[in-house]
Structures are given as structure tokens and as C-alpha cells.
């Protein structure tokens, strides 16, 4: 997993707001306000268990996840424009096109292997009630979790 530091000025935030395009990944899948049940790594994949608005548990897998970033609301609203550009009420998976986070990861890569891992990645984000969770991964899969509670 890669990490990077952020030291953003007001001009940096304005640039982010003008460059990144935010889209709802699956508009039909809306989450509860406090949905996150579990998050863990399974090899190179990041796996989350989260409830939708009808309290149906879903397993979301971010394949070949290279970055996980968790931010408290107060911090997230100062370093991202996601809260300002929320596309409609509710809690959805967003995909960030032309991502500055991916650009930053690429510019901070220290070798060809790291750079190659970033060739086909996508930037996803969840706005939760008090937190922001962001992932950079190659792909995402979403399926209903087992009903019996065996995660």
C-alpha cells in the first residue's frame, strides 16, 4: 500500500474542485448513515461489509487495493470537495475521475513496480455521516453478503 502526505493550500483546494469529476458509482445502492460493519484486507483486496438503506448487508471488494484513506468529516471537508459536490441526498459509493489522489500517488512512486501498479487503478470514496473512506484499487465488486451472519 502506498501512502502520501497532503499539505494543501486554498489554491490547491480550488484546483481540486475544478479538476476532479465526481460520479455516483451505483446510484441504486444507497447506504445507511452508519453502515460500516467490517473492513479488512484479504491478500491484496480490501473487503468491506456495509448495510444499504434497507439494512441489507453487502460485501464490497476493492480488487488490488493500493491505498486506503480514512478521514474524519472535519478534516475531509477541508481537503476534498466531495461534501460540497454531493450529487444527491444519501450515502453512495462515488468514483472520482481525473483523481488528484491517483496523480499524487503516481508522482510519489519510487520505482517502476509501484508505477505499474497504478496504471489501471480507480479512485472510490464513501461519504459516511462523520467520516470519509477512500480507496484506490483496480476494480470493485459488490454482492449481497450471506444472511446467516458468517462473514
C-alpha positions, 0 to 999 in steps of 0.5 A: 500500500502506498501512502502520501502526505497532503499539505494543501493550500486554498489554491490547491483546494480550488484546483481540486474542485475544478479538476476532479469529476465526481460520479455516483458509482451505483446510484441504486445502492444507497447506504445507511448513515452508519453502515460500516460493519467490517473492513479488512484486507484479504491478500491484496483486496480490501473487503468491506461489509456495509448495510444499504438503506434497507439494512441489507448487508453487502460485501464490497471488494476493492480488487488490488487495493493500493491505498486506503484513506480514512478521514474524519468529516472535519478534516475531509471537508477541508481537503476534498470537495466531495461534501460540497459536490454531493450529487444527491441526498444519501450515502453512495459509493462515488468514483472520482475521475481525473483523481488528484489522489491517483496523480499524487500517488503516481508522482510519489512512486519510487520505482517502476513496480509501484508505477505499474501498479497504478496504471489501471487503478480507480479512485472510490470514496464513501461519504459516511455521516462523520467520516470519509473512506477512500480507496484506490484499487483496480476494480470493485465488486459488490454482492449481497453478503450471506444472511446467516451472519458468517462473514 
